Amino acid sequence: MSRFVLMKVLLGPLLRLFFRPRVEGGERVPDTGPVILAGNHLTFIDSIILPLISRRQVFFIGKDEYVTGRSLKGRIMAWFFTAVGMIPVERDGGHGGVAALMTGRRVLEEGKVFGIYPEGTRSPDGRLYRGRTGIARLTLMTGAPVVPFAMIGTDRVQPGGRGLPRIGRGRRITVRFGEPLDFSRYEGMDRDRYVLRAVTDEVMAEVMRLSGQEYVDMYATKVKSAA
């Protein structure tokens, strides 16, 4: 039994018991082949909920600090995060974005599912922010379809992305998937910045429609740095 299957067996029942997650449109995720799942990012547990409700294993980028701890707690965290599909990448510095992009490309070229949050960071206030164009480069470089998704309610379960998730009434989680987006019409144009922006904005428009969030046409990182 793989670690991913073991995690679903162990945590799946607890997830259903405490949060009663509702999955809408899950059949829109192709059963085989490379797929990019692109969605909003409200809180830390988004990256735990998504793999546990998905039929296929979802791989995603995470901070390498999650898996480098030497203590017992650190080793347990490393086992957990890699089991649910996290690929550690050192994202700080000038080469962090390139490393993340190349990692995503490798996952997709292996015919797997790659999850990405185009905003690049968690929303600071629950609104949906401008997407980074890495999502566009990935789909144009690999030809993988993009399935947009929306996490709804996770910010009420874990406000601010910190602390243990809250359990109680009114905190049900919904994961809503949209129709696959095909950008093959832009094949060979992965270095055209206007095309990259158009593709990214189309993905974010679908995420906004699915989530119902207010859209802000600026990067979330700029909002956080100004706070």
PEKA-V419492 format. One record per residue. N is the residue number from 0. PHI is phi in radians with two decimals (999 if undefined). Layout:
n:phi
N:PHI
N:PHI
//
This chain:
n:phi
0:999
1:-1.22
2:-1.08
3:-1.13
4:-1.09
5:-1.07
6:-1.11
7:-1.15
8:-1.16
9:-1.38
10:-1.70
11:-0.95
12:-1.07
13:-1.18
14:-1.04
15:-1.16
16:-1.21
17:-1.51
18:-2.07
19:0.75
20:-1.07
21:-1.89
22:-1.87
23:-2.02
24:1.38
25:-1.04
26:-1.23
27:-1.36
28:-1.44
29:-0.97
30:-1.29
31:-2.43
32:1.51
33:-1.19
34:-2.51
35:-1.85
36:-1.71
37:-2.13
38:-2.60
39:-1.38
40:-2.39
41:-1.72
42:-2.77
43:-1.02
44:-1.29
45:-0.94
46:-1.33
47:-1.70
48:-1.12
49:-1.00
50:-1.11
51:-1.30
52:-1.69
53:-1.46
54:-1.21
55:-1.86
56:-1.19
57:-1.88
58:-1.77
59:-2.65
60:-1.49
61:-2.44
62:-1.15
63:-1.14
64:-1.14
65:-1.23
66:-2.15
67:-1.84
68:-1.16
69:-1.68
70:-1.31
71:-1.06
72:-1.07
73:-1.13
74:-1.21
75:-1.14
76:-1.08
77:-1.09
78:-1.09
79:-1.13
80:-1.17
81:-1.24
82:-1.16
83:-1.46
84:1.97
85:-1.32
86:-1.91
87:-1.23
88:-2.44
89:-1.32
90:-1.63
91:-1.41
92:1.56
93:-1.22
94:-1.75
95:-1.07
96:-1.16
97:-1.15
98:-1.08
99:-1.13
100:-1.13
101:-1.19
102:-1.15
103:-1.07
104:-1.10
105:-1.11
106:-1.04
107:-1.22
108:-1.18
109:-1.53
110:1.39
111:-1.82
112:-1.77
113:-2.05
114:-1.72
115:-2.55
116:-1.90
117:-1.03
118:-1.12
119:1.52
120:-2.88
121:-1.22
122:-1.10
123:-1.34
124:-2.57
125:1.55
126:-1.55
127:-1.72
128:-1.88
129:-1.00
130:-1.49
131:-1.40
132:-1.43
133:-1.02
134:-1.06
135:-1.19
136:-1.09
137:-1.10
138:-1.19
139:-1.34
140:-1.29
141:-1.87
142:1.35
143:-1.25
144:-1.22
145:-1.87
146:-1.84
147:-1.29
148:-2.52
149:-2.30
150:-1.60
151:-2.19
152:1.68
153:-1.17
154:-1.25
155:-1.44
156:-1.33
157:-2.39
158:-1.05
159:1.30
160:1.30
161:-2.22
162:1.41
163:-1.30
164:-1.03
165:-1.55
166:-2.08
167:2.78
168:-1.16
169:1.40
170:-2.08
171:-1.29
172:-1.79
173:-2.16
174:-2.05
175:-2.03
176:-1.81
177:-1.77
178:-1.23
179:-1.03
180:-1.85
181:-1.90
182:-2.00
183:-1.09
184:-1.14
185:-1.82
186:-0.94
187:1.44
188:-1.99
189:-1.30
190:-1.96
191:-1.54
192:-1.15
193:-1.27
194:-1.17
195:-1.03
196:-1.20
197:-1.12
198:-1.13
199:-1.07
200:-1.15
201:-1.15
202:-1.10
203:-1.17
204:-1.11
205:-1.21
206:-1.07
207:-1.10
208:-1.10
209:-1.26
210:-1.54
211:1.34
212:-1.32
213:-1.27
214:-1.71
215:-2.12
216:-1.49
217:-2.71
218:-1.36
219:-1.09
220:-1.10
221:-1.21
222:-1.13
223:-1.15
224:-1.22
225:-1.49
226:-1.26
//
